[in-house]
Amino acid sequence: MGAFTVNAEWAKRVKRWRKRHGVTALVGPARPDRCTKCIRKKKILTRHHKGNEYLLARMRPDLWSKRYVNFYKADIIWLCPKCHEAIHERFVPKQRELNRKWYTKASQGRKVHKKTLERYHGIFQTITEKWLG
């Protein structure tokens, strides 16, 4: 599955969400110079949403896209590429589980329920917090 990478599909989707929610610039906490996990000083750090908000926003943009594009301080940590890859690998089993629910609902013309996504958001946050130590 690999770490999240920016691509044209992501950029188009996020641009649409920013426009919808009036987010005109990349905002959020100032970028530190050390990875939250390994504490090493790094030139390249990326924001990681602890609760996997991007996946949730893809499933229910009406509920999660605003939170994703606003980069709330409580939702993110800064990671080096190696650590970012590592946390996304830990997400894989629960992502697959949630994706199965999403595809099943979509094939029936239904949406994943809000409470289901809130539960998974908590699961992803817990995975991140335990991984951080």
C-alpha positions as CSV (number, residue, x, y, z in Angstrom):
1,M,0.0,0.0,0.0
2,G,2.9,2.4,0.7
3,A,3.0,5.9,2.1
4,F,0.7,8.5,0.8
5,T,2.0,10.3,-2.3
6,V,0.7,13.4,-3.9
7,N,-0.8,12.7,-7.3
8,A,-3.1,14.5,-9.8
9,E,-6.2,12.8,-8.5
10,W,-5.4,13.8,-4.9
11,A,-4.6,17.4,-5.9
12,K,-7.9,17.7,-7.9
13,R,-10.0,16.3,-5.0
14,V,-8.3,18.5,-2.4
15,K,-8.6,21.6,-4.5
16,R,-12.4,20.9,-4.8
17,W,-12.7,20.4,-1.0
18,R,-10.7,23.6,-0.3
19,K,-13.0,25.6,-2.6
20,R,-16.1,24.1,-1.0
21,H,-15.0,25.0,2.5
22,G,-13.4,28.3,1.7
23,V,-9.8,27.2,2.5
24,T,-7.7,29.4,0.3
25,A,-4.2,28.5,1.6
26,L,-2.4,25.6,3.2
27,V,-2.8,26.3,6.8
28,G,-2.0,24.5,9.9
29,P,0.7,24.2,12.5
30,A,4.2,25.5,11.7
31,R,6.5,22.9,10.3
32,P,9.0,21.6,12.9
33,D,12.5,20.4,11.9
34,R,12.3,17.0,13.7
35,C,10.2,13.9,13.0
36,T,7.6,13.3,15.7
37,K,8.4,9.6,15.8
38,C,12.2,9.2,15.4
39,I,13.0,12.7,16.6
40,R,15.8,12.9,14.0
41,K,16.3,16.3,12.4
42,K,15.1,16.0,8.8
43,K,14.9,18.3,5.8
44,I,11.8,16.6,4.5
45,L,8.8,16.3,6.8
46,T,5.2,15.7,5.9
47,R,1.9,16.1,7.8
48,H,0.2,12.9,8.8
49,H,-3.4,12.9,9.8
50,K,-3.5,10.7,12.9
51,G,-7.1,9.6,12.3
52,N,-6.7,8.9,8.5
53,E,-8.9,11.8,7.7
54,Y,-8.2,11.6,4.0
55,L,-9.6,8.1,3.7
56,L,-12.7,9.1,5.6
57,A,-13.1,12.3,3.5
58,R,-12.9,10.2,0.3
59,M,-15.7,8.0,1.7
60,R,-17.9,10.8,3.0
61,P,-16.7,14.2,1.8
62,D,-19.9,15.7,3.3
63,L,-18.6,14.8,6.8
64,W,-14.8,14.7,6.6
65,S,-13.4,16.9,3.8
66,K,-13.5,20.1,5.8
67,R,-11.6,18.6,8.7
68,Y,-9.0,17.2,6.2
69,V,-8.3,20.4,4.4
70,N,-8.1,22.5,7.6
71,F,-5.2,20.6,9.1
72,Y,-6.3,21.0,12.8
73,K,-3.3,20.8,15.1
74,A,-4.9,18.0,17.2
75,D,-5.3,15.9,14.0
76,I,-1.7,15.9,12.6
77,I,1.9,15.0,13.4
78,W,5.0,15.7,11.3
79,L,6.9,12.7,10.0
80,C,9.9,11.9,8.0
81,P,9.3,9.8,4.9
82,K,10.5,6.5,6.6
83,C,8.2,7.0,9.6
84,H,5.3,8.1,7.4
85,E,5.6,4.9,5.4
86,A,5.7,2.9,8.7
87,I,2.5,4.3,10.2
88,H,0.6,3.8,6.9
89,E,1.7,0.2,6.9
90,R,0.2,-0.2,10.4
91,F,-3.1,1.3,9.0
92,V,-3.4,-1.3,6.2
93,P,-5.5,-4.0,8.0
94,K,-8.1,-1.5,9.2
95,Q,-8.1,0.3,5.9
96,R,-8.8,-2.9,4.1
97,E,-11.6,-3.7,6.5
98,L,-13.2,-0.2,6.1
99,N,-12.7,-0.3,2.3
100,R,-14.7,-3.6,2.2
101,K,-17.6,-1.8,4.0
102,W,-17.3,1.2,1.7
103,Y,-17.4,-0.9,-1.5
104,T,-20.3,-3.0,-0.2
105,K,-22.3,0.2,0.7
106,A,-21.4,1.9,-2.6
107,S,-22.5,-1.2,-4.6
108,Q,-25.9,-0.9,-2.9
109,G,-26.1,2.9,-3.6
110,R,-25.6,3.7,0.1
111,K,-23.1,5.6,2.1
112,V,-21.0,4.4,5.0
113,H,-22.7,5.5,8.2
114,K,-21.3,8.4,10.2
115,K,-20.9,6.4,13.4
116,T,-18.9,3.7,11.5
117,L,-16.5,6.4,10.2
118,E,-16.2,8.0,13.7
119,R,-15.4,4.6,15.1
120,Y,-12.6,4.0,12.5
121,H,-11.3,7.5,13.1
122,G,-10.8,6.6,16.7
123,I,-9.2,3.3,15.8
124,F,-6.7,5.0,13.4
125,Q,-5.9,7.6,16.1
126,T,-5.3,4.9,18.6
127,I,-3.0,3.0,16.2
128,T,-1.0,6.3,15.7
129,E,-0.8,7.1,19.4
130,K,0.4,3.6,20.4
131,W,2.9,3.6,17.6
132,L,4.3,7.0,18.8
133,G,4.7,5.4,22.2
